Amino acid sequence: MAVMTSSLIVSLIDRVTAPARGIAATLGRLKAAQERNSRQLDAMRGRMVEAAAVGYALAKAVGAPVKAAIEFESAMADVRKVVDFPTPAAFKAMGNDLIDMSRRIPIAATGLAAIAAEAGAAGMEAGELLAFTEMAAKVGVAFDIGASQAGNALALLKTALGLSVADTGALADAINHLSNNMAAKAPQILDYMNRVGATGEQYGFTAEQTAAIGSAMIASGAQAEVASTSFRNVGRALTKGEAATKSQRIAYKTLGLDAVKVSKSMQKNAAGTLRDVLTRIKKLPRYMQAATLSQLFVGQLEIQAVPLPRCSLRR
């Protein structure tokens, strides 16, 4: 009886565990298949990401030159609006020259075209355009200002003073020299010169002398606008001659000078005349200096900052 019972129990166990083992085996196979699928999906995702990265890089590689070409074409269209080229070939050659220039100067071809457009808008002829663009681009880099800003400022200065491209470049070099040796930034001096550069010539000053006087006032703390106003009023006072006011005549008399003689002297040696007037003022008793400056130059005390005895203002 015990043997039969034991056999029955074993039989029952086999009947129960056999399906269980089958189920476990099936589950094992399913898990293995799932793991294989996961590995395949991970690999597929990796390939998709890699393909997307390659596609993006390819799009950038292809798209960047296309975008640059479109932007340059648009910039050259602006040049064409303001410059009369003799032939279509001349216009195309200009574009090619600007692209070549961009390989020598750290400014994009679109920036160079912007300079050319500013020059053309200021009335510059096509024959001067390339030389001016290269000069202005180098000045823009030296002054740390934008290409279009450099082109606009230098084109206006060139036109106002009637300078050649070479002379404009020489004046820019002088401004850069002043900026390197005084506490006045080149863009500030350039701003000041665009305000009074031509006026300075009317008073008898060279462009370099006008720039030196302005840089001294800017270095003393005056803004370009204030410095230009002071320079303009000082020039008017020194060239008034017979039109000098009563207070100005009294100031001249205090200095041992005559308004008419000073006016005539300005056309012969403006820098020397201004130097002489300021030197005489500095020799007055201290309590009279500010009053005489204000009386003569109508309150423009900024001019006293000009260190004329040390300035190289050659005519």
C-alpha positions, 0 to 999 in steps of 0.5 A: 500500500505504501509503495502504491501511494509513493508511486501515485505521488511521484506520478502526480508530481511528474504531471504537474512539473512537466508542464511547468518545465515546458512553460519555463522553457517557453518563457526562457525562449521568449526572454532570449528573443526579447533581448535579441530584439532589444539589441537589434533595436539599439543597433538600429537606433545607433545607425539612425542617429549616426545617419542623422548626424551625417545628414545634418553635417552634409546639409551644413556642408552643402547649405553654408556655401549656398547661403553665403553665395546668396548673401554675397549676391544680395550684397553685390546687388546693393553695390550695383544700385549705387555704382555705375559699372561700365559693363556687366563684366566689370561688375562681375570682376568686382565681385571676384576681386572682393572674394579674392580680397576676403582671403587676404583680409579677415572680413567676409566678402559680404562685409567687403561688399557692404564697404563698397556699397557705402563708398558708392552711396557717397559718390565714389567712382567704380575705378576707386572702389576696390582700392578704397574697399581694401583700405577701409577694410584694414582700417575697420580691423585696426579700429575694431569697428564693423565693415559697413561703419568703417566704409561709411565713415571713411567715405564721408570723410573722403568726400567732405575733405576732397581726399584721394584714397591714399590721402584718406588712408594716411589720415586714418593712419594719423588717427590710429597713431593718435589713438595709440598715444592718447586716451582717445579711441580711434572710433571717437576721433573718426566720429569727431572728424566726420563732424568737423573735418571740413570745417577745420580746413575752413579755419586754416587747419589741416585734417591731421591738425584738426584730428590732433586737437579733437583727440586731446579734448576727447582724451580729457573726457569730452565726448566726440560731439562736445569736442566738435562743438568746442572746436567749431566755436574756437575756430569761429572765435579765432577767425571772426576778425572785424565781427568779433564781439566786444567781450572778445575784443577785450579778451584779445586786448588782455592777451596783447592781440588784435582780432583782425590780425589773429584772423589773418594769421589763422589762414597762414598758420592756424595751429601756430596761431592757436598755440600762441593764443593758448600760451598767452592765456596760460601765462595770465594769473590763474584767476584770469585764465578761465574767465579769459577762455570763456570770454574769448571762446564763448564758454568752450573751456574744453579747448584748454585741454589741448596740449599744444606746446607738446602737440606735433601740429605741423602744417 
